[in-house]
Amino acid sequence: MFALGDKIMYGTEGVYIVSEYADSPIDKNDNRKFYVLKPAHGPSGNLIYTPFDNDKVNMRLVMTKEEALDFIDGIPDI
């Protein structure tokens, strides 16, 4: 589960910020919880609602600078 304020990669769409948790914006009978994602860059009106248990779109935390540098340093060992 992502925390409020986390920066995540949402599929190939780009970097989004978890701005809130919400109920389904479409189906009031859907009991799942949803992340409300706002773009980290660009127009602020393009929100994404995606369920916590979304298994169709890859979501992951954005690497910190230190994690990215460690990853790059490890490439020769791959």
C-alpha positions in Angstrom: 0.0 0.0 0.0 1.3 3.4 -0.9 1.2 6.3 1.7 -0.3 9.7 1.0 2.3 11.9 -0.6 4.3 9.0 -2.1 5.6 9.6 -5.6 4.9 6.5 -7.8 5.4 5.4 -11.4 2.0 4.6 -12.8 2.5 2.2 -15.7 4.1 4.1 -18.5 2.0 7.2 -17.8 4.7 8.8 -15.6 5.2 10.0 -12.1 2.1 10.6 -9.9 1.6 11.6 -6.3 -0.8 9.7 -4.1 -3.0 12.6 -3.1 -5.8 10.7 -1.2 -7.7 7.5 -0.7 -11.3 7.3 -2.0 -14.2 5.0 -2.7 -15.0 4.1 -6.3 -15.8 7.2 -8.3 -18.0 5.2 -10.6 -19.7 2.3 -8.8 -21.0 3.0 -5.3 -21.5 -0.8 -4.8 -17.8 -1.4 -5.4 -16.3 -1.7 -1.9 -12.7 -1.5 -2.9 -10.6 1.5 -1.9 -8.9 3.6 -4.6 -5.8 5.8 -4.8 -6.4 9.2 -6.2 -3.2 10.1 -8.2 -2.3 13.5 -9.4 0.5 14.1 -11.9 3.8 15.2 -10.4 4.3 17.4 -13.5 1.9 18.9 -15.9 -1.8 19.9 -15.6 -3.2 19.3 -12.1 -6.7 18.4 -13.4 -5.7 15.0 -14.8 -6.4 12.7 -11.8 -6.3 8.9 -12.0 -8.4 6.8 -9.7 -7.0 3.3 -9.4 -7.9 0.5 -7.0 -5.4 -0.5 -4.3 -5.5 -4.1 -5.7 -4.9 -3.0 -9.3 -3.0 -5.9 -11.0 -3.3 -4.6 -14.5 -1.0 -1.5 -14.2 2.4 -1.7 -12.7 2.8 0.8 -9.9 6.0 1.3 -7.9 7.7 3.9 -5.8 10.0 6.3 -7.5 13.7 5.6 -6.7 15.5 8.0 -4.6 18.7 9.5 -6.0 20.8 7.2 -3.8 18.8 4.1 -5.0 19.3 5.2 -8.7 23.0 5.7 -8.2 23.4 2.3 -6.5 21.5 0.7 -9.3 23.7 2.4 -11.9 26.8 1.3 -10.0 25.6 -2.3 -10.0 25.0 -2.5 -13.8 28.5 -3.9 -14.6 27.7 -6.9 -12.3 24.6 -7.8 -14.1 
